[in-house]
Amino acid sequence: MPVITSVHTRDVRFPTSLELDGSDAVNVDPDYSAAHVTVTTAAGETGYGLVFTAGRGNELVVHAMESYGALLVGRDADELLADLGSASRRLVHDSQLRWLGPEKGVAHMACGGLVNALWDMRARREGVPLWRLLAGMPPAELVGVVDFTHIRNALTPDDALGLLRDAEPGRAERIAELERSGYPAYTTTPGWLGYSDEKLVRLCREAVRDGFDMIKLKVGGDPADDDRRLALARSAVGDGVRIAIDANQRWEVGEAIERVRALAAHEPYWIEEPTSTDDVLGHADIRAGVHPVRVATGEAVANRIVFKQLLQAGAIDVMQIDATRVAGVNENVANLLLAARFGVPVCPHAGGVGLCELVVHLSFFDHAAVSGRIGERVVEFVDHLHEHFVDPVVVRDGRYAAPSAPGTGAAMHETSLRHWEFPDGAGWRDLGSAR
């Protein structure tokens, strides 16, 4: 019996705050980090997962994954991988550990890291990338991985089954098209708040040259600075390129409406995270107050239940799922189905170490087997730290190439893991007193 023999976690951090990569109005000095986990069986199979954080606190997720990982050690891997719905519920609904959420925060993210590692192991076992594994699963099996607890008043198992069956016609053609042409991307690389005006303009021009027709800028600092930077970006990219803006939950509701209206001359495409992610009704008010600018949120939404409420309240125009904020692939399948049920496009968040590698599978799966359309959908791309991954994403002419390697994309090079393991990796020792 191929039992789970070990769950090995590592605290991996990169000193991105030195160049202010990833900086915004709230996260002023982020060190892109990953709580990385390797799940191993007695037969030598492995599955990799990670949870993205921003530096201090990464160790909390690592320790939480160790606690949840104890629930997997000694279990039959065949049994777990054959029923990933039950495997997820075993972790998420553990009667004692769930007290720490329930279904939110560090505990929930730790569950997601482990759930994703099990999906990685199954995809590797079947020799396919995650998106092809999901797209090839029968609708009934996909419905079986979803936890419908507390979302049945918006999405029932029968609803989900109907959505998936409705998307079956043309699925093979869509898969073939994805493998030929990829999936549209937008880039946040020019937009970090700590960058100089000169760097902003240079990176905006490079983004257009590289084929992107949408970029994103961070806002939420001084209003005059936001106006100046957005004017510089618009001048650099021209009128044919969309510019989204992102406040990272900085504003109060009324303030958000005023600030977005003040930037209307620059034609922002969407305002992302204008206020607290938890303020469902606040988002609805903002959406009414800033129309026709779209409202987007989701990277910090704790679970499918909050997404359900955002959709029910008509509070968002764009859902932004995150690959590691919720409890893994299973819950993101639920989120995609909820979005399809309400007709809201999903444009995933991917600003962080490993997030591009992970979340691109979900968008490819969405087009192939859930929504059946791309339309206004785009996946975020940030050009940081991909060299540390065994199967890094490839973006050409503003489009993600279809992942082809087996797994979820979470596997990192052992040399990178050792070099940047905190606090004793060689990279951190070399920085010494500079930190």
Residue pairs with C-beta under 8 A, 6 or more apart in sequence:
1 42
1 76
1 78
2 41
2 42
2 43
2 45
2 76
2 77
2 78
3 41
3 42
3 74
3 75
3 76
3 77
4 39
4 40
4 41
4 72
4 73
4 74
4 75
4 77
4 80
5 40
5 41
5 42
5 73
6 38
6 39
6 40
6 73
7 37
7 38
7 39
7 40
7 65
7 66
7 69
7 70
7 72
7 73
7 114
8 37
8 38
8 39
8 40
9 35
9 36
9 37
9 62
9 63
9 65
9 66
9 69
10 35
10 36
10 37
10 62
10 417
10 421
11 33
11 35
11 58
11 59
11 62
11 421
11 422
12 33
12 34
12 35
12 36
12 58
12 353
12 412
12 416
12 417
12 420
12 421
12 422
12 425
13 31
13 32
13 33
13 34
13 55
13 58
13 420
13 422
13 428
14 31
14 32
14 33
14 353
14 385
14 388
14 420
14 427
15 31
15 427
15 428
15 431
15 435
16 22
16 30
16 31
16 32
16 384
16 385
17 23
17 29
17 30
17 31
17 55
18 434
20 29
20 192
20 193
20 194
20 195
21 30
21 32
21 192
21 384
22 30
22 32
22 54
22 192
22 351
22 352
22 382
22 384
23 29
23 30
23 192
23 193
23 194
23 195
23 218
24 192
24 193
24 218
24 220
24 246
24 248
25 193
25 218
25 219
25 220
25 221
25 247
25 248
25 250
26 220
26 248
26 249
26 250
27 54
27 248
28 193
28 194
29 55
30 54
30 55
31 54
31 55
32 52
32 54
32 55
32 352
32 353
32 384
32 385
33 52
33 53
33 54
33 55
33 58
33 353
33 422
34 50
34 51
34 52
34 53
34 58
34 353
34 354
34 412
35 50
35 51
35 53
35 58
35 61
35 62
35 65
35 110
35 113
36 48
36 49
36 50
36 410
36 412
36 417
37 48
37 49
37 50
37 65
37 69
37 113
37 114
37 117
38 46
38 47
38 48
38 117
39 46
39 47
39 48
39 49
39 69
39 72
39 114
39 117
39 118
39 121
40 46
41 77
41 121
43 77
45 77
45 121
45 124
45 125
46 121
46 124
47 117
47 118
47 119
47 120
47 121
47 122
47 124
47 407
48 117
48 120
48 407
48 408
48 410
48 411
48 412
49 112
49 113
49 114
49 115
49 116
49 117
49 120
49 328
49 408
49 410
50 113
50 116
50 324
50 353
50 354
50 358
50 410
50 412
51 61
51 65
51 109
51 110
51 112
51 113
51 324
52 322
52 323
52 324
52 352
52 353
52 354
52 355
53 61
54 352
57 106
58 422
59 422
60 106
61 106
61 109
61 110
61 113
64 100
64 106
64 107
64 109
64 110
65 110
65 113
65 114
67 97
67 110
68 91
68 94
68 97
68 107
68 110
68 111
68 114
69 114
71 90
71 91
71 94
72 80
72 91
72 114
72 118
77 121
80 86
80 87
80 118
81 87
81 118
81 121
81 122
81 125
83 144
84 115
84 118
84 119
84 122
84 145
84 329
84 330
85 144
85 145
85 146
85 147
85 330
87 115
87 118
88 111
88 115
88 145
88 147
88 327
88 328
88 330
88 331
89 147
91 97
91 111
91 114
91 115
91 327
92 98
92 103
92 108
92 111
92 147
92 327
97 107
98 107
100 106
100 107
101 107
101 108
103 302
103 303
103 305
103 327
104 302
104 303
105 302
108 302
108 303
108 326
108 327
109 324
109 325
109 326
109 327
111 327
111 328
112 324
112 325
112 326
112 327
112 328
112 331
113 324
113 328
114 328
115 327
115 328
115 329
115 330
116 323
116 324
116 328
116 329
116 358
116 408
116 410
117 410
119 130
119 133
119 328
119 329
119 408
120 130
120 407
120 408
120 410
120 411
122 133
123 129
123 130
123 133
123 406
123 407
123 408
124 406
124 407
126 133
126 406
127 406
128 136
128 406
129 361
129 402
129 403
129 404
129 405
129 406
129 407
129 408
129 409
130 329
130 361
130 365
130 403
130 407
130 408
130 409
131 360
131 361
131 362
131 364
131 365
131 368
131 402
131 403
132 175
134 142
134 329
134 333
134 361
134 365
134 369
135 171
135 175
135 364
135 365
135 368
135 369
139 161
139 164
139 165
139 168
140 161
142 160
142 164
142 333
142 369
143 157
143 160
143 161
143 164
145 329
145 330
145 333
146 157
146 160
146 330
146 333
146 334
146 337
147 304
147 330
147 331
147 334
148 155
148 156
148 157
148 160
148 334
150 304
150 305
150 308
151 304
151 305
151 308
151 334
151 338
153 308
154 308
154 311
154 312
154 338
154 341
154 342
155 308
155 334
155 337
155 338
155 341
159 337
159 341
160 337
163 337
163 340
163 341
163 370
164 337
164 369
164 370
166 372
167 369
167 370
167 371
167 372
168 369
170 372
171 368
171 369
171 372
174 367
174 368
174 372
175 368
178 364
178 367
178 368
178 402
179 402
181 399
182 396
182 399
182 400
182 401
182 402
183 360
183 363
183 364
183 367
183 374
183 377
183 379
183 399
183 400
183 402
184 213
184 374
184 377
184 378
184 379
184 398
184 399
184 400
185 212
185 378
185 379
185 380
185 381
185 395
185 398
185 399
185 400
186 212
186 213
186 214
186 215
186 216
186 242
186 244
186 378
186 379
186 380
186 381
186 398
187 207
187 210
187 212
187 214
187 215
187 216
187 380
187 381
187 382
187 383
187 398
188 215
188 216
188 218
188 246
188 351
188 380
188 381
188 382
189 203
189 207
189 215
189 381
189 382
189 383
189 384
190 199
190 200
190 203
190 204
190 206
190 207
190 215
190 217
190 233
191 200
191 215
191 216
191 217
191 218
191 233
191 246
192 218
193 218
193 219
193 220
193 221
195 203
197 228
197 229
197 232
200 217
200 229
200 232
200 233
200 236
201 232
201 233
201 235
201 236
204 215
204 232
204 233
204 236
204 237
205 236
205 237
207 215
207 237
207 241
208 236
208 237
208 238
208 241
210 395
210 397
210 398
211 396
211 397
211 398
211 399
212 241
212 381
212 398
213 240
213 241
213 242
213 398
214 241
214 242
214 243
214 244
214 269
214 378
215 233
215 237
215 241
215 242
215 243
215 244
216 243
216 244
216 245
216 246
216 272
216 380
217 229
217 230
217 233
217 243
217 244
217 245
217 246
218 245
218 246
218 247
218 248
219 226
219 229
219 230
219 245
219 246
219 247
219 250
219 259
219 263
220 226
220 246
220 247
220 248
220 250
220 251
220 259
223 259
223 262
226 245
226 259
226 263
227 262
227 263
227 266
230 243
230 245
230 263
230 266
230 268
231 266
233 243
233 266
234 243
234 266
234 267
237 243
239 267
242 269
243 266
243 267
243 268
243 269
244 268
244 269
244 270
244 271
244 272
244 296
245 260
245 263
245 268
245 270
245 271
245 272
246 271
246 272
246 273
247 256
247 259
247 271
247 272
247 273
247 274
247 275
248 272
248 273
249 273
249 274
249 275
249 276
249 277
249 300
250 273
251 259
251 274
251 275
252 275
253 275
253 279
253 282
253 285
253 286
256 271
256 274
256 275
256 286
256 289
256 290
257 285
257 286
257 289
257 290
260 268
260 271
260 274
260 286
260 289
260 290
260 293
261 289
261 290
264 293
268 293
269 293
269 294
270 293
270 294
270 295
270 296
270 317
270 318
271 286
271 290
271 293
271 294
271 295
271 296
272 296
272 297
272 320
273 296
273 297
273 299
273 300
274 283
274 286
274 290
274 295
274 297
275 282
275 283
275 286
276 282
277 297
277 298
277 300
277 301
277 302
277 306
278 302
278 306
280 306
280 309
280 310
280 313
280 315
281 313
281 315
283 295
283 297
283 310
283 313
283 315
283 316
284 313
284 314
284 315
286 295
287 295
287 314
287 315
287 316
287 317
294 317
294 318
295 315
295 316
295 317
295 318
296 316
296 317
296 318
296 319
296 320
296 347
297 310
297 316
297 318
297 319
297 320
298 307
298 310
298 316
298 318
298 319
298 320
298 321
298 322
298 349
299 320
299 321
299 322
299 325
299 349
299 351
300 322
300 325
301 307
301 310
301 322
301 325
301 326
302 325
302 326
303 326
303 327
303 331
304 326
304 331
304 334
304 335
304 338
307 319
307 321
307 335
307 338
307 339
308 338
309 315
310 316
310 319
311 319
311 338
311 339
311 341
311 342
311 344
312 342
316 344
317 344
317 345
318 344
318 345
318 346
318 347
318 376
319 335
319 339
319 344
319 345
319 346
319 347
320 346
320 347
320 348
320 349
321 332
321 335
321 336
321 346
321 348
321 349
321 359
321 362
322 348
322 349
322 355
322 359
323 332
323 348
323 350
323 355
323 358
323 359
323 362
324 354
324 355
324 358
326 332
326 335
329 362
329 408
332 362
335 346
336 346
336 362
336 365
336 366
336 370
336 371
337 370
339 345
339 346
339 371
340 366
340 370
340 371
345 371
345 375
345 376
345 377
346 362
346 363
346 366
346 371
346 377
347 376
347 377
347 378
347 379
347 380
348 359
348 360
348 362
348 363
348 379
348 380
349 355
349 359
349 380
350 356
350 359
350 360
350 379
350 380
350 381
350 382
351 380
351 382
352 382
353 384
353 385
353 388
354 385
354 389
354 409
354 410
354 412
355 380
355 382
356 379
356 380
356 381
356 382
356 386
356 393
356 400
357 386
357 389
357 391
357 392
357 393
357 408
357 409
357 410
358 408
358 409
358 410
359 379
360 379
360 393
360 400
360 403
360 409
361 403
361 408
361 409
363 377
363 379
363 400
364 400
364 402
364 403
366 377
367 373
367 374
367 377
371 377
379 400
381 393
381 395
381 400
386 392
386 393
387 416
388 412
388 413
388 416
388 420
389 409
389 410
389 411
389 412
389 413
390 405
390 411
390 412
390 413
391 403
391 405
391 407
391 409
391 411
393 400
393 401
393 403
393 409
394 400
394 401
395 401
403 409
418 425
418 426
419 425
419 426
419 427
420 427
420 428
421 428
422 428
428 435
